[in-house]
Structures are given as C-alpha cells and as structure tokens.
Amino acid sequence: MKRQSPLLTAALCIAALSMTACDRDILPGADLEMSGFVTCSTNDNGHIIMIEDDMGQKFTVNDSRYVLGRNTKSRRICTYVIGQDSSAAIRSLYIPKCNAATDIGSIEQERHIFDPVGIESAYIGGGYLNVVMTVMTHDETSYMRHYLETVRLDSTDSLVFSFIHNANGDVPVYSKKMYFCIPLSAYSLQKNDAVFLKYRNYREEDCCLKYVYR
C-alpha cells in the first residue's frame, strides 16, 4: 500500500489547484488572474452573481453568459480575473463531476472493476474532496468508453473513497484529465477527522492517500 506524505500532497494541491497568478510579475494595483475550484452562486435568472474560492474569499460577478440553476450554489472550475473592487470577470468555466459517492455494498459485485487511474492532486476544500485525475486512453475521444463512478468503500471507523473504473479494454496511450468534487456534508465530519482516497495507479500499485478535514 503506497501512502503519500501530507507535505507532498499539499505541494501537489498548490501546484495544480490552488489559486495562482499568471506567469508574470504582479504589479501593485494590477488585476490578478486565478484558476481553480470555486462555488458559484446564482440569482433568479440563473446568472452567476458571486464566486467563492476554497479559502473563503468571495468575489461579485456581473456576467449573463452562463445560465446555471436558479438561486443555487454549484461547483465549477473557473478561470477569472479579480478586479480592484473585489469583483471577478470570468474567463472560462468548466463543470467537474460532482456527485455523492455510492456505497460499494449497493453495487453489483460484477461491477467492482478498479482499473488504474492517476491522481494528479487532491485536497479538501469548500466542503468537498476535490480530485484532479488522469486516465490513460487511446486518443482524445476514446476515453468516452471508460466508466467511472465515485464510491465509498466499506469501513468501520474511516471514511474511504475510491473510483470504480472500467476502461473497457481501451489502450493506454493518451492521458486525459478529469475533475471530481465529492461532497462531504453527509458524513458528519469533525475537525481533524481523516478522509482516505484509495486507487490503483498505472504502475499497478495500490495507493492510499490521507487528507485531514479542517
């Protein structure tokens, strides 16, 4: 069982998902471009009026290009520019897979297929376990043959997640990035509780990553 150190996990999260500036010098008073997981709030028309990053920072939005659910909050991966008035101008918006995990015991045994995946980074934030995953596929489109489902593994004293992955015989040539947000609100977690993520990597190693709920 391969276990990743907390320091390495944190470094990966910062590199891949933390709010980061563009590759340029940031001048005082300059706008700042950010990218990462956010929670979007909408108005009566379904337009985004606010985004909140996973550090609790909120930014107002005036943008009618995107129509989401009315008066809702939802997870997105967003690239945006922060203005001097704490507003945000959205550059791009991507929908991650955001579903509650299915208990493994409710899934037929023949569907318990755990083909390899790659975990690029993962962290707990915004009330979710946020995961950036890679799957190996034959080309840009053949990954559609893959079946992925977030599952909660049976455990008496720990919260353990994994991914049922059926690659359906796809040839591992091309790396496709995928994004998941697993909601944690249903699990009555307390501060410093541990959350685990188990998977098999492309070296055929069984891995177990540990995250602390803050």
C-alpha positions as CSV (number, residue, x, y, z in Angstrom):
1,M,0.0,0.0,0.0
2,K,1.6,3.2,-1.1
3,R,0.9,6.2,1.2
4,Q,1.6,9.8,0.1
5,S,3.1,12.2,2.6
6,P,1.0,15.2,3.7
7,L,3.7,17.6,2.6
8,L,3.9,16.1,-0.8
9,T,0.1,16.1,-1.1
10,A,0.0,19.8,-0.1
11,A,2.6,20.6,-2.7
12,L,0.7,18.9,-5.4
13,C,-2.5,20.7,-4.5
14,I,-0.8,24.0,-4.5
15,A,0.8,23.4,-7.9
16,A,-2.3,22.0,-9.6
17,L,-5.4,23.6,-8.0
18,S,-4.5,26.5,-5.7
19,M,-5.4,30.0,-6.8
20,T,-2.3,31.0,-8.6
21,A,-1.3,34.1,-10.5
22,C,-0.3,34.1,-14.2
23,D,3.3,33.6,-15.1
24,R,4.1,37.2,-14.9
25,D,5.3,39.8,-12.4
26,I,2.3,41.1,-10.4
27,L,2.5,44.9,-10.1
28,P,0.8,46.8,-7.2
29,G,-2.8,47.6,-8.2
30,A,-2.8,45.2,-11.2
31,D,-5.6,42.7,-11.8
32,L,-4.9,39.1,-10.9
33,E,-5.9,36.1,-12.9
34,M,-6.8,33.0,-10.9
35,S,-7.8,29.4,-11.7
36,G,-9.2,26.6,-9.6
37,F,-12.3,25.0,-8.0
38,V,-14.9,27.5,-6.9
39,T,-18.5,27.6,-5.7
40,C,-20.8,29.7,-7.9
41,S,-24.0,31.4,-6.5
42,T,-26.8,32.4,-8.9
43,N,-29.7,34.8,-9.0
44,D,-33.4,34.4,-10.0
45,N,-32.3,34.2,-13.7
46,G,-29.6,31.6,-13.1
47,H,-26.8,34.0,-13.8
48,I,-23.7,33.9,-11.7
49,I,-23.6,36.7,-9.1
50,M,-20.8,35.5,-6.9
51,I,-17.9,33.0,-6.8
52,E,-16.2,31.8,-3.6
53,D,-12.9,30.1,-3.7
54,D,-11.9,27.3,-1.2
55,M,-10.1,29.8,1.0
56,G,-13.4,31.6,1.7
57,Q,-12.8,34.6,-0.5
58,K,-15.9,35.9,-2.3
59,F,-16.0,37.9,-5.5
60,T,-19.0,39.6,-7.1
61,V,-19.8,38.7,-10.7
62,N,-21.8,40.5,-13.4
63,D,-22.0,38.1,-16.3
64,S,-25.1,36.9,-18.1
65,R,-23.3,34.5,-20.5
66,Y,-23.7,31.5,-18.2
67,V,-27.1,30.2,-17.1
68,L,-27.0,27.7,-14.2
69,G,-29.7,26.7,-11.8
70,R,-31.8,29.5,-10.4
71,N,-30.8,30.6,-6.9
72,T,-28.4,27.8,-6.4
73,K,-24.8,27.1,-5.4
74,S,-22.7,24.7,-7.6
75,R,-19.2,23.6,-8.1
76,R,-17.2,24.8,-11.1
77,I,-13.6,25.1,-12.2
78,C,-13.1,28.7,-13.1
79,T,-10.5,31.0,-14.6
80,Y,-11.2,34.5,-13.6
81,V,-9.6,38.0,-13.2
82,I,-10.0,39.7,-9.9
83,G,-10.6,43.5,-10.1
84,Q,-9.7,46.2,-7.6
85,D,-13.3,46.3,-6.3
86,S,-13.4,42.6,-5.3
87,S,-15.3,41.7,-8.5
88,A,-14.4,38.9,-10.8
89,A,-14.5,38.7,-14.6
90,I,-14.9,35.1,-15.7
91,R,-12.6,33.9,-18.5
92,S,-13.7,30.3,-18.6
93,L,-16.0,27.9,-16.7
94,Y,-15.8,24.1,-16.6
95,I,-18.2,21.6,-14.9
96,P,-16.5,18.9,-12.7
97,K,-18.2,15.7,-11.8
98,C,-19.9,16.5,-8.6
99,N,-21.9,13.5,-7.3
100,A,-22.3,11.9,-3.9
101,A,-20.3,8.7,-3.6
102,T,-22.3,5.4,-3.9
103,D,-21.8,2.9,-1.1
104,I,-19.8,0.0,-2.6
105,G,-22.2,-2.5,-1.0
106,S,-25.1,-1.4,-3.1
107,I,-23.2,-2.0,-6.4
108,E,-23.3,-5.4,-8.0
109,Q,-20.1,-7.4,-7.5
110,E,-19.5,-7.8,-11.2
111,R,-19.2,-4.0,-11.5
112,H,-16.4,-3.9,-8.9
113,I,-13.7,-3.1,-11.5
114,F,-10.8,-0.9,-10.4
115,D,-8.7,-0.3,-13.5
116,P,-5.8,2.1,-12.9
117,V,-6.1,5.8,-12.7
118,G,-3.7,8.6,-11.9
119,I,-4.3,11.1,-9.1
120,E,-2.6,14.3,-10.1
121,S,-3.7,16.1,-7.0
122,A,-6.5,16.2,-4.4
123,Y,-7.4,18.3,-1.4
124,I,-10.4,19.0,0.9
125,G,-11.9,22.5,0.4
126,G,-15.2,24.1,0.1
127,G,-16.9,21.1,1.7
128,Y,-15.6,18.7,-0.9
129,L,-12.9,16.3,-1.6
130,N,-11.6,17.8,-4.8
131,V,-9.7,15.5,-7.2
132,V,-7.8,16.0,-10.4
133,M,-7.5,12.6,-12.1
134,T,-5.9,11.4,-15.2
135,V,-7.0,8.3,-17.2
136,M,-4.9,6.7,-20.0
137,T,-6.8,6.3,-23.2
138,H,-6.2,5.6,-26.9
139,D,-6.9,9.1,-28.1
140,E,-8.7,12.3,-27.4
141,T,-12.2,10.8,-27.8
142,S,-11.9,7.1,-26.9
143,Y,-12.0,7.9,-23.2
144,M,-15.8,8.1,-23.6
145,R,-15.7,4.3,-23.4
146,H,-14.5,4.5,-19.9
147,Y,-16.9,4.1,-17.0
148,L,-16.1,6.0,-13.8
149,E,-18.1,6.1,-10.5
150,T,-17.2,7.6,-7.2
151,V,-17.7,5.0,-4.4
152,R,-17.5,4.9,-0.6
153,L,-15.7,1.7,0.5
154,D,-16.9,-0.3,3.5
155,S,-15.1,0.8,6.6
156,T,-16.0,0.6,10.3
157,D,-14.0,3.6,11.5
158,S,-12.9,5.6,8.5
159,L,-14.3,7.5,5.5
160,V,-12.7,5.9,2.5
161,F,-13.4,6.8,-1.1
162,S,-12.4,5.2,-4.4
163,F,-13.3,5.1,-8.1
164,I,-14.8,2.2,-9.9
165,H,-13.1,2.4,-13.2
166,N,-13.8,0.2,-16.2
167,A,-11.6,1.1,-19.1
168,N,-13.4,-1.4,-21.3
169,G,-10.1,-2.5,-22.8
170,D,-9.0,0.9,-24.0
171,V,-5.3,1.1,-25.0
172,P,-3.4,3.4,-22.6
173,V,-1.6,5.9,-24.9
174,Y,-3.1,9.3,-24.3
175,S,-3.6,11.0,-20.9
176,K,-7.0,12.6,-20.3
177,K,-7.5,14.9,-17.3
178,M,-10.8,14.7,-15.3
179,Y,-12.1,16.6,-12.3
180,F,-14.2,15.4,-9.4
181,C,-15.8,17.1,-6.4
182,I,-17.0,14.6,-3.7
183,P,-19.4,16.3,-1.3
184,L,-18.6,15.7,2.4
185,S,-21.6,17.3,4.0
186,A,-23.4,14.0,4.6
187,Y,-20.7,12.4,6.7
188,S,-20.8,14.5,9.9
189,L,-17.1,15.0,9.8
190,Q,-15.4,16.8,12.8
191,K,-12.2,18.9,12.6
192,N,-9.1,16.7,12.2
193,D,-11.1,13.7,11.0
194,A,-9.2,11.7,8.4
195,V,-10.5,11.1,4.9
196,F,-8.9,8.5,2.6
197,L,-8.7,8.0,-1.1
198,K,-7.7,4.6,-2.4
199,Y,-6.9,3.7,-6.0
200,R,-4.6,1.6,-8.2
201,N,-2.1,3.6,-10.3
202,Y,-0.6,2.8,-13.7
203,R,2.3,1.0,-12.1
204,E,-0.2,-1.5,-10.8
205,E,0.4,-0.2,-7.2
206,D,-2.4,0.0,-4.6
207,C,-2.3,3.6,-3.2
208,C,-3.9,5.1,-0.2
209,L,-3.9,8.9,0.3
210,K,-4.9,10.6,3.6
211,Y,-6.5,14.0,4.0
212,V,-7.4,15.8,7.2
213,Y,-10.7,17.6,7.4
214,R,-10.3,21.2,8.7
